[in-house]
Amino acid sequence: MSYGHQGLKDQKESSRVEEVSSIRRDKFRVTVALNKERPMSQSPLYGKYEIQRYDLHPNYSFAHLDDLIPKNTPEFIDSGQHYVERMVRALYYFKQCALIGPSGTGKTHIVYLVAELCGLPVWEVNCGLQTSSYDLIGRFIGLGKENWIDGLLTKWLRLGGIMYLDEANMMKQDVATRLNPVLDTRGHLVLNEKDNEVVERQTYGYLIISMNPYSAEFAGTKPLNAAMRRRMAVWINFDYTSVGEKISPTEVKMLMKRARIEEDTAYKVVRVGAELRRQYKAGDIPYGPSLGDLINWATLIHDGNTANDAADETIVAVTSDNVEVQDDVRRIVETVFQKPR
């Protein structure tokens, strides 16, 4: 039901035939000029991913929204799942996709990386029971009907880029329902609040939703609205690269590089993280550390702190406010760092 780039392919190819631009209409000359002026991604990571054939805004520049385009996003590490390529491909063909996986697996990180690589602004909403249609759609302020303020969703529809709905399965039903006509072939939003104005989805407007799996372990989640689920053509499942007994050499190397610690220390840090993630997925603790959390911990170790002291300021505190849970985390740290590798 969603729509994609098929109708743009001929336009994309024809815009590159610059030698015939002199005999085309002025409008075509302007299009070619825009294509010349739009720079390739400035990210040094662009060449690391096989995404060059998926141009998400041919002949169009988002330079006027440059402040909303992420900069200096770190590289995303996976174990051969090719998350970046799969996401860009999904946006190219279907204009929207869903990311699902536990907290700390890099879903938000990869959205920002894809946005930077593709030169797209990001409009982000952290969904929850307090997120109202006013936040997304807009509202009148003050007296009279001349003071209308667009919500983030409406701004995105008008201007394009990536609309990122984080924790989408915590969204209220009435809010989710408003998205249905945006995500299918209609591609528009009717502002019932504003004399039924119809806002069309900008040609290069993409939508990504992310969520934790629906289960009792993830408080506040609920089954995603069925109509919205059907409109997500591609679902990409995320998981930790190291969990339980599975230790990723790539994650260990990244820790060594980013925190400048020795291999043995990096391995032990990842080993602790893997055990905490296992317990998190089993519902025993409320949070499993991300790679970023482990880098923070390792950075303080590199600065001269003991593993235990550095853990207290990082992964112990970030896991929970509960004293008993914090003690459990400390015991795991002590057990791993006391044992030889």
N, C-alpha and C positions, 0 to 999 in steps of 0.2 A: 504493500500500500504506500510505502514511502517512495520518494522520487529521487533521482540521482543525476549524474553528469552526462548521460547518453546524449541529451540534446545539445551539449556544449562541445562535443568532440570535433564536429566540423568547423565550428567557430575557432576553436583552439588551433587547429591545423592551418586554417586559412589565414589567421592573423600572423603567422610566421612567414608568409610569402611576401617578404618586404619588397622584392624587386618589382612587384606590380602595384605598389602603393601609389605611385605617381599618377596612375590612370583611374584610381578609385575615387569615390566620393570623399569629401572632407571628413565625414564622420569616420570613415575607415582609416584615414591618415591619423586621426586622433587616437584610435584604438591601437594602432601600431606603435605610436609614440609612447602610450602608456605601457605597452609591453616592454619597450626598450628601457624605460625609466624604472620599472619595478625591479629592484635588486633581488638576487637569489638570497636564500637564507644567510644571515650573517653569523649564525652559530658555527663554531668550529667543529661541532658534532655532526653537521649535516651529512658529510660523506660516510659516516659510520653506519648509516641505515639505508636500506634499499627502498627509498621512497621517491626517487627522482622522477619517475614516470607518473606520479600522482600530483598534478598541480591543482591545488584546492582553490585558487582564485586566478585563473588565467586572464591576462590583460587587465587586471584590477589591482590597485595598491591600497593597502590599509594604512598608509603613512599618516593619514589624518587621525588615526587612533593609536599612534605609536606608543603612547604611555600605557596602553592596555596590553601590548604585546610583551610577553615575558622575555627577560634577558638573563644570560649566564646561568641557565638551568643546568644542574649537574647531569652527567650521563646516567641513563637508566640501565641497570644491570639485570639481565635475566639469564636463564640457563637453556637457551635455545628456543624459547617460546615465540620470539620475534614479535613482542607486544607492540612496539612502535609501528612496524610495518603493517600489522593487522589492523591497528586503529586507523591509520591514514587511509588504507585501502577501504575500510568500512565507510569512512566519511566521504571518500571520493565517489563510491557507487551508491550509497544509501543516505548520506547526509546526517546520519545519526547512529549511535551505538551505545551499548550498555557495558559497564565494567562491574564485575561482582567478585568479592573476595574480602577476607578479614582486614581489619584495620592494620595499617603499618606495612601493607604489601606494595605500596607505591602507586596507588590509583591516581591520586591527585598529582603526584610528582610527574607521572607520564602524561597527564593532560597538559600540564604546563610545558613539558618538553616538546610535545607534538605541536603545540601552539607556536612555540619559538621556532622550531624547525620549518614550519609552514608559513610563518609570518602572519599569524592570526591573532587578533585581540581576544581576550578571555573575559567573559561575564560570568562570575561565580556566585552561586547561591547555596548556602548550607541549609538544606531543608530540615524541617522539624515541625512539631505540632504548632509552634508559634508562627510558622511561615504562613502568611495570609495571601489572598489574592491581591490585596493592596500592594504588598511587597513586590510581587511579580508583575502585576498588570499596571497598576498606577492608581491615582486618586486625585480628587479635587482638594485643594487646600484653601482655607479662608472662605470668604463669601463669594457667591457667584460661580458661573461655570467657565470662566475664562482662565482660571488658575489650575489647569490640569498638569500633574506631574507624572511622567511615564515611569513605570516600574522597570526593573532590570530586564525582564523578559521582553517587554515592549520596545525598550531601547535596542536590544539585540535584534529583534525582528526588523527594525528600521535600518540598522547600521551594519549587521552581519558580524562574522567572526564565530567564536565558539561559545555557546551557552553551556555552562557546566553546572549541573544539578547534583550536588554531593548529598549522599544519604537520601536518595530519592524515595526509598520505600518507608521513609518516616513522614512523607508529605501527606497532608490532609486530602481526603477524597475529593472535596469540591475544588481544590486547587489543581490536583492532577487532571481532573476532567476538563479543565479549561485548556489543557495542552493538546488534547486529542486532535482538533482541527489543524493545529500547527504542524503536527507530526505526520499527517497523512497527505494525500494528493492535493487537498485544498491548500495547504501551506499558508494559512492566514489565521489571524486572531480577530474576533469581533469584540470590540470594546462596548459591551452592553452598558457600561457605566458612563460612556461618553457618546451618547446619541448613535450607538451602533456603528461607530467608525470601524472600517475594515482595514487592518494593518497587514500588509503582505509580507511574507518571509523574504528577506533579502536573498538575492541569488546565491551568495556565498555565506549563508548562515548555517552553521552546523551545531548539532546538539549532542552532548554526551551526558549520560546519567551514570552515577556510581552508587554502590550500596554494599552493605554487609549482607551476608546470607540471612534470610529470614529464619530465625530460630530463637529459642528462649535465651540463648547465650548473648544475643545482641539486643539489649533493652531498647524498647521503643520501635523496633522494626515490625513490619506487618507485610502480608503479601502485596506485591505491587499491583496497582490497578490493572485489571486484565486487558482493558482496551489499550492502555499505554504499553503494556508488555508486548502486545501483538505488533505495535508500531516500531519496536526495536528490532531491526532486521538481523543485527549481529550482536552476540553476547560473548564477552571475553572474560574468562575466569582467571583470577589472580590468586597466587599462593606465595608463601615465603620460599625463598631459595634454600634456606636452611631451617629445618624443623625436626625436632626429636633427634634421632640418630643420624639423620641425613645432614651432612655438612658440605656446603658448597665451596669448593676451592676458589671460585670466582669472588665470592663474598669475602673470603679471607684475604685475597689479594687486594680487593678494593679497600678493605680496612687498613692494610699495610700502607697503601698508597695515600689514602686521605688523612690518616691519623699519624703516619710515620712511626709505626711501632714494629717490633720484631715479629717474625712469623709465628713463633710459639705463643706470644701474647695475643696476637690477632686470632689465632685458632681458638684459644680459650675464651676470648670475648664472644666469638661467634657460637661456640659451644654452649655458653650460658644463654645467649639469645635464642638458640634453637630449642633448648629445654623450656624456656619461658613461653615460647610460641606454642610448643606442644601442649603445655598446661592451659594456655589461653584457648586453644581450639577445643580442648576437652571441657572448657567451662570452669576450670579451677581457679583461674585468676582473671581479672577484668581487662587486661591489656597485654598484647604481645609486642615486643620492641621491634621497631622498624630498623632498617639499615642506618638511617640517620641517627636514631637513638644510640646504636652501638658505636657509631663514629664519635658521637659526643662523649661517651664513656671512655673510649680509647684515647681521645684527644687529651683528657685529663690525666690518663695514665702516662701518656707521652710527656706531659708537663712535669712529671715527677711524683704524682700521687700514687698511693697503693691502689690496687684493684678494688679493695673494699671501700676505701674512702671515696674514690672516684665514682663507684657504683652508687653510694649514698646520695650523691648530688645529681645523679642522672637516672639510671634505669630503675633504681629502688623508688625514687620519688615519683617518676612518671608512671609507674605501674599502678599505684594505688595510694590513697590516703589512709587506708586501713593498716593499723600497726601490725596485725597478724600477717597480712599479705606481705608487707614490707619485710618482716622477719623471714618469711619463706624465701623471698628473693635473695636476701643476704645469705641464707644457708646454701642456696644453689651456687652463688658466687664463690663462697668459701670452699665448697666441695670441689668445684672445678679447678680453682686456682691452687689448691693444695696438692692436687694430684699431678704427677708428671704426665706429659702428653702421651 
